[in-house]
Amino acid sequence: MSQSFDFGPLIPAGSPPPAVRWTGLAKYNFTGGNNDADEVPVDDLIAAATASLKREGRNLATYNVAHGPQGYRPLREFLVTKLKGDAGIACSADDILMLSGSSQALDLVNAALLTRGDTVICEKDNYQSTLTRFARIGAKVVGIPLDKDGMRMDALAAALADCKSRGVQPKMIYTIPTVQNPTATILPEPRRAELLRLSEQYGVAVFEDDCYSDLIWDGRRPPALYAMSEAQNVIHIGSFSKSIAPALRVGFLVAPWPILSRMLPLKTDAGSGSVEQMMLAEYCVPHFATHLPALRKALRAKVETLMEALNEQFGTAAEFEDPKGGIFLWVKLPDNVDTMKLYQAALKEGVAINPGNEWSTDKAHSASRLRICFASPTHAQIREGVAILADVCRREFGVPARSGNVERRVS
Ligand SMILES: Cc1ncc(COP(=O)(O)O)c(C=O)c1O
């Protein structure tokens, strides 16, 4: 057999480490941002795909079905109405760029604004992929602590003043203000106004990542930073991953033309998939508004099962806030629990969790925390998975000292 070619010497310095081969999902999967399988509106999506393909399928012969590099226009027009209605954003279809998931927005905004050594400000506990991206670019990250109402404005003001005193001009404040990942906090309107005031005072751009904003239980959300900003220094991103399904890979970005026009040349994929966009536009206009309440209800029921299971199995050892929306619970365990080790031990028993250290700029603060996605496991899997997690945690760390007297049927 011939020796395989060694690509190693060709890989540029500073490339990410090699990927680990995917070995399948854990039996009890509490990781990732996956959604509730029962709530994917499959029949209506089939009907929407069929109708749109029958009507416009031949347009697939042209890149972007001839709607241009910003994506399928009827979907952008749906978003114009939706964003006005629930986030207060006044924009036109020309201000919207359709993307392959809002992940692509993270890459585009970073590519447009950041270079090695730049400073960015963000919530201390944060979306792992955002933190990884900042690290790869070589950005300096200033993490701002959160309380139960999200990013603390006194700490943001102090961080901005500190940067200024050191002669550092931060490029942007990246924030997930509406159902934050991982804390599920919602930044109230007065804090939003203060964040914008500070951003203007210090001449910093704001990057608003709003992908969970459709998942607030009572459907009421504060206006988007984008809507409140007078300085037009905000870039807003959103996604259909959390409201419909992540495997669709459809997200979007809203931005003023001076910065949108700098990001478009960086989107070098010749357009995001048009079939998904056509199907979504067809589906969303008649169905989106009625789909959401059903999804929120299902997610709320799941988090109730999770909180109940944690209370039964961990008792006071697991601390968390009852979230107002979303798909995650950010849980604090006693200080002696290292959730990275807990993650490794639990995985061997078929339970996957996200260890806190991967979701925070502050390793000491996050080492005993974990993020639990409750959307994709079933109610039975939530109960069984949490029971196993408590057993593993007790074996490894001696906590919880004892669990509630609950019957377990772990197959
Ligand atoms: C805060 C945040 N931003 C962006 C994304 C990217 O999502 P997608 O690319 O599926 O739209 C996620 C996914 O979990 C997220 O949690």
Ligand as a Chemical Component Dictionary entry (heavy atoms), coordinates in Angstrom:
data_LIG
# 
_chem_comp.id                   LIG 
_chem_comp.type                 NON-POLYMER 
_chem_comp.pdbx_formal_charge   0 
_chem_comp.three_letter_code    LIG 
# 
loop_
_chem_comp_atom.comp_id 
_chem_comp_atom.atom_id 
_chem_comp_atom.alt_atom_id 
_chem_comp_atom.type_symbol 
_chem_comp_atom.charge 
_chem_comp_atom.model_Cartn_x 
_chem_comp_atom.model_Cartn_y 
_chem_comp_atom.model_Cartn_z 
_chem_comp_atom.pdbx_ordinal 
LIG C1 C1 C 0 -25.903 33.060 20.485 1  
LIG C2 C2 C 0 -25.872 32.298 19.198 2  
LIG N1 N1 N 0 -25.576 32.940 18.067 3  
LIG C3 C3 C 0 -25.544 32.307 16.893 4  
LIG C4 C4 C 0 -25.817 30.951 16.797 5  
LIG C5 C5 C 0 -25.730 30.298 15.460 6  
LIG O1 O1 O 0 -26.903 29.684 15.075 7  
LIG P1 P1 P 0 -27.277 29.365 13.583 8  
LIG O2 O2 O 0 -26.036 29.422 12.756 9  
LIG O3 O3 O 0 -27.854 28.008 13.604 10 
LIG O4 O4 O 0 -28.258 30.418 13.167 11 
LIG C6 C6 C 0 -26.129 30.231 17.955 12 
LIG C7 C7 C 0 -26.403 28.778 17.904 13 
LIG O5 O5 O 0 -26.605 28.090 18.859 14 
LIG C8 C8 C 0 -26.148 30.927 19.193 15 
LIG O6 O6 O 0 -26.420 30.300 20.332 16 
# 
loop_
_chem_comp_bond.comp_id 
_chem_comp_bond.atom_id_1 
_chem_comp_bond.atom_id_2 
_chem_comp_bond.value_order 
_chem_comp_bond.pdbx_ordinal 
LIG C1 C2 SING 1  
LIG C2 N1 SING 2  
LIG C2 C8 DOUB 3  
LIG N1 C3 DOUB 4  
LIG C3 C4 SING 5  
LIG C4 C5 SING 6  
LIG C4 C6 DOUB 7  
LIG C5 O1 SING 8  
LIG O1 P1 SING 9  
LIG P1 O2 DOUB 10 
LIG P1 O3 SING 11 
LIG P1 O4 SING 12 
LIG C6 C7 SING 13 
LIG C6 C8 SING 14 
LIG C7 O5 DOUB 15 
LIG C8 O6 SING 16 
# 
